[in-house]
Amino acid sequence: MWIVRLALRRPYTFVVLAILILILGTLSALRTPTDIFPNIKHPRGDIIWNFTGLAPAEMANRIIFLQRGNLTTVCEQY
């Protein structure tokens, strides 16, 4: 209740504080970077896939890579 009494005794102080918060909040929102990640020219995804008992040659034959422009897609052959 002390803050309510203080606000009633000093209304201009609280109005100035509210305007200051509004201005500083707007400035900080405008200056904050929108993207925190670095620019990457080519997106890349890595997949780790284990098949116990599968020979490396068989594993290489089961996975194919499809390239379309800058995008690489990994598909499993059946």
C-alpha positions in Angstrom: 0.0 0.0 0.0 3.0 2.3 0.4 3.5 2.6 -3.3 -0.2 3.6 -3.8 0.2 6.4 -1.3 3.5 7.5 -2.9 1.8 7.5 -6.4 -1.1 9.6 -5.0 1.3 12.1 -3.4 3.6 12.4 -6.5 1.6 11.7 -9.6 4.0 13.5 -12.0 6.9 11.2 -10.9 4.9 8.1 -11.9 3.8 9.7 -15.2 7.4 10.5 -16.1 8.5 7.0 -15.1 5.8 5.5 -17.3 6.8 7.7 -20.3 10.5 6.8 -19.7 9.8 3.1 -19.6 7.7 3.4 -22.8 10.5 5.3 -24.7 13.4 3.1 -23.5 11.3 -0.1 -24.2 10.6 1.0 -27.7 14.3 1.9 -28.3 15.5 -1.4 -27.0 13.0 -3.3 -29.1 14.1 -1.5 -32.2 17.8 -2.0 -31.5 17.6 -5.7 -30.6 18.8 -8.0 -33.4 16.0 -10.0 -34.9 18.2 -13.0 -35.7 20.7 -14.5 -33.2 22.0 -17.1 -35.6 24.8 -16.4 -38.1 24.1 -16.2 -41.8 24.5 -19.6 -43.5 24.6 -19.7 -47.2 23.7 -23.3 -47.6 21.5 -25.1 -45.1 22.9 -28.4 -43.9 21.6 -31.3 -41.9 23.5 -34.3 -40.7 22.0 -37.6 -39.9 23.6 -40.3 -37.8 22.0 -43.7 -38.5 23.1 -47.0 -37.0 22.1 -50.5 -38.2 23.7 -53.1 -36.0 25.2 -55.9 -38.1 24.9 -54.0 -41.4 28.0 -53.9 -43.6 29.3 -50.4 -44.6 28.8 -51.2 -48.3 25.2 -52.2 -47.7 24.6 -49.1 -45.6 26.0 -46.9 -48.4 23.7 -48.7 -50.9 20.6 -48.1 -48.7 21.1 -44.3 -48.4 20.8 -42.1 -51.5 21.4 -38.3 -51.7 19.2 -36.2 -53.9 20.4 -32.8 -54.8 18.0 -30.1 -56.0 19.8 -26.7 -56.4 21.3 -25.9 -53.0 19.1 -28.4 -51.1 20.3 -31.9 -50.3 17.7 -34.5 -49.4 18.6 -37.9 -47.8 16.2 -40.8 -48.5 16.3 -44.4 -47.6 15.9 -47.0 -50.3 13.8 -50.1 -49.6 
